[in-house]
Amino acid sequence: MDIIKYIFRALTLATVSIFISCHPEPEAQLPTTGKWHANLELKKGVSLPFIFHLNQIDSTWTMTIVNGEEEILLEDLIFSSDSLKVTFPVFESALNFKIIDENTLKGEWVNYYKSNDYKLSITAKLGAKNRFDLVGPVRSVAGKYEVVFSPDTDEEYPAIGLFKQNGSNVTGTFATETGDYRHLEGVVTNDSLKLSTFDGSHAFLFKAAVSDSILAGTFWSGSHFKENWTAKINPQAKLRNADSLTYLNPGFEKMSFTFPDATGKMVSLEDKQFKNKPVIVQIMGSWCPNCLDETRYLSSLYKKYNSSGLEIIALAFERTTNKEKALENLKNLKVKTGADYTFLLGGATRDDKAEEKLQMLNHIMSYPTALFIDKSGEIRRIHTGFYGPSTGKYYEDFKVKTEHLVEEMLNEKLD
């Protein structure tokens, strides 16, 4: 009986082996490397175009998304049979493609910050030349604009348009009182201006009719938001001072908080590590693209001045489903930006309101918000929002002003 079992088992294994050798596991179908053009469908008849590059070195694949002067390197690419999944390094989102053929990808963008059901269809083709189609003669739109979003409504708010132009290509951004719309890229032809950006968190599309020095158009943010906007050329356009919008409530003289770090240790502004030192407190979230820009800048500032005594504390208010996911997102942010300063978890979900936990402030008007505190604990400056590299001179002026204040606080003597 044992011999029969042995023979039966051997025959079975041999049969399976022969079957596997004749029917090997199919290799993943791979797209062609090079420059690709993608269209993200915001709604029927409205699509947001962007450019990306697929690269392969040995067995390692990467994707680089290009928005004007910004390049976003994506290294988490997983191929499986006829599919490709690309996960963003900081923002909680992913591109899920089906590989139709070596020159065509179709699928969806999933933005998990919105919800697991927030999905937009996407199609990508190899061989892109331009972000938008070029039709008709070029017009000039370069310059500084006074902008109004949602004009003549209760939601109306001001902004400044900052546009540069090279031929038909236009780059720039909109600066608002709560931050900027980061790196926009597009074209101007005939009587039409088109701009877009896609970074895994933002999916922004701007279209406008051009008439002399006037722009009038529509702004789409993903599939969930749409508003009108108007703009007129104005080199003197201004917004309110970003250092005047957030302040201490009456009855409060200093900033105070206690939150956990990644290990669960409770950390306070009154701890020995921060005593008698200038401290920048950054109110932020890993989900916020302007916070990403600010974190990169503060990381460089910390490397330059920490040895002289500067400390920086990030108070993160995340928008995840649980504490573990919030800490994972913060870890990813720190790795990608090289930020070595202290990160504390102020809140893990949308239910954790920063204004409720920081009641000494009149409001949290914008993420990020930065407080500059001197050696004695006095708040010297509260800066609402952040203007990143896409704002050009605004960004450069902010850096000069900030470094001047940091050096001033470092050189001050305690009484």
Secondary structure, DSSP 8 states (H G I E B T S, - for coil): -HHHHHHHHHHHHHHHHHHHHHS----------EEEEEEEEEETTEEEEEEEEEEEETTEEEEEEEETTEEEEE-EEEEETTEEEEE-SSSSEEEEEEEEETTEEEEEEEETTT-TT-EEEEEEEE----SS---S------EEEEEEESTTSTT-EEEEEEEEEETTEEEEEEEETTEE---EEEEEETTEEEEEEESSS-EEEEEEEEETTEEEEEEEETTTEEEEEEEEE-TT-----TTSS--B-TT--S---EEE-TTS-EEETTSGGGTTS-EEEEEE-TT-HHHHHHHHHHHHHHHHHGGGT-EEEEEEE--SSSHHHHHHHHHHHHHHHT--SEEEEEESSTTS-HHHH-TTBS---SSSEEEEE-TTS-EEEEEES---GGGTHHHHHHHHHHHHHHHHHHH----
